[in-house]
């Protein structure tokens, strides 16, 4: 799933972090792929991944389906695609539900990235 933010990568990442925390999630890390590329003598467009989660939401999913731990905590990727603003991308909750055989009653925690992105970009 992808949507555009009107803000640049840095501002969007800061807003996503704040919104995730406001919604009760803990931000575990922000991975700056472009900074790592620069350290290796390479270049790439500004790309960062916000890694966040809430044990109250994720633990029941992992108890029901231990394999989902490979996709938790949740992630939002923010990247510069050369256009104004930045792109925010996350895993489609329906894909994750299908991949792990989750029922409708287990989908709510997987909706968090989309809700956070929508709150940040105003849609």
C-alpha positions as CSV (number, residue, x, y, z in Angstrom):
1,X,0.0,0.0,0.0
2,X,1.4,3.4,-0.9
3,X,0.2,7.0,-0.4
4,X,1.9,10.4,-0.9
5,X,2.7,12.7,1.9
6,X,2.9,16.5,1.2
7,X,6.0,16.7,3.4
8,X,9.6,15.6,2.6
9,X,11.0,12.4,4.0
10,X,12.4,13.8,7.2
11,X,9.3,15.7,8.1
12,X,7.1,12.7,7.2
13,X,9.2,10.3,9.3
14,X,9.0,12.7,12.3
15,X,5.2,12.9,11.9
16,X,4.8,9.1,11.5
17,X,6.8,8.6,14.7
18,X,4.7,11.0,16.6
19,X,1.5,9.6,15.3
20,X,2.5,6.0,16.1
21,X,3.4,7.0,19.6
22,X,0.2,9.0,20.0
23,X,-1.7,5.8,19.0
24,X,0.1,3.8,21.7
25,X,2.8,2.1,19.7
26,X,6.5,2.2,20.6
27,X,8.9,3.2,17.8
28,X,11.7,0.6,18.0
29,X,13.9,2.1,15.3
30,X,14.2,4.2,12.3
31,X,16.5,2.7,9.6
32,X,18.0,5.3,7.3
33,X,18.9,3.4,4.2
34,X,20.3,6.4,2.3
35,X,22.6,7.3,5.2
36,X,23.9,3.7,5.2
37,X,24.5,3.9,1.5
38,X,26.5,7.1,1.9
39,X,28.7,5.4,4.5
40,X,29.4,2.7,2.0
41,X,30.3,5.3,-0.7
42,X,27.0,4.8,-2.6
43,X,24.1,7.1,-3.3
44,X,20.3,6.5,-3.3
45,X,17.2,8.6,-2.8
46,X,16.3,9.5,0.8
47,X,14.7,6.3,2.2
48,X,13.8,5.6,5.8
49,X,11.9,2.8,7.5
50,X,10.0,3.4,10.7
51,X,9.7,0.2,12.8
52,X,7.0,0.3,15.5
53,X,4.8,-2.0,17.5
54,X,2.5,-2.5,20.4
55,X,3.0,-5.8,22.3
56,X,-0.7,-5.7,23.4
57,X,-1.7,-5.9,19.7
58,X,1.2,-8.1,18.3
59,X,1.5,-10.7,21.0
60,X,-1.9,-12.2,20.5
61,X,-1.2,-12.5,16.7
62,X,2.2,-14.2,17.4
63,X,0.6,-16.6,19.8
64,X,-2.1,-17.5,17.2
65,X,0.5,-17.7,14.4
66,X,4.1,-17.7,15.5
67,X,5.3,-17.2,11.9
68,X,3.9,-13.6,11.8
69,X,6.7,-12.6,14.0
70,X,8.8,-12.2,10.9
71,X,6.6,-9.3,9.8
72,X,6.3,-7.8,13.3
73,X,6.9,-5.1,14.5
74,X,5.1,-3.2,11.8
75,X,7.0,-1.0,9.3
76,X,6.4,2.1,7.3
77,X,8.8,3.0,4.5
78,X,9.2,6.7,3.5
79,X,11.1,7.5,0.3
80,X,11.8,10.3,-2.0
81,X,10.7,9.5,-5.5
82,X,11.8,12.8,-7.1
83,X,8.3,14.3,-6.9
84,X,7.1,16.8,-4.3
85,X,6.5,15.3,-0.9
86,X,7.4,11.7,-0.1
87,X,5.9,8.2,-0.6
88,X,4.7,6.2,2.4
89,X,4.5,2.4,1.9
90,X,3.5,-0.5,4.1
91,X,2.3,-4.1,3.8
92,X,-1.3,-4.6,2.7
93,X,-3.2,-6.0,5.8
94,X,-5.2,-8.3,3.5
95,X,-2.0,-9.8,2.2
96,X,-0.7,-10.4,5.7
97,X,-4.0,-11.9,6.8
98,X,-4.0,-14.2,3.8
99,X,-0.3,-15.1,4.2
100,X,-0.9,-16.2,7.8
101,X,-4.4,-17.4,7.6
102,X,-5.8,-14.8,10.0
103,X,-9.5,-14.3,10.6
104,X,-11.4,-11.0,10.3
105,X,-11.3,-10.7,14.1
106,X,-7.5,-10.6,14.0
107,X,-7.1,-7.9,11.3
108,X,-7.3,-4.8,13.5
109,X,-3.6,-4.6,14.6
110,X,-2.6,-4.9,11.0
111,X,-4.5,-1.8,10.1
112,X,-2.2,0.4,12.2
113,X,0.2,1.4,9.4
114,X,-2.6,2.6,7.2
115,X,-4.2,4.5,10.0
116,X,-1.0,6.2,11.0
117,X,-0.2,7.1,7.3
118,X,-3.7,8.5,6.9
119,X,-3.4,10.7,10.0
120,X,-0.1,12.1,8.8
121,X,-1.0,12.8,5.2
122,X,-4.6,14.0,6.0
123,X,-6.5,11.5,4.0
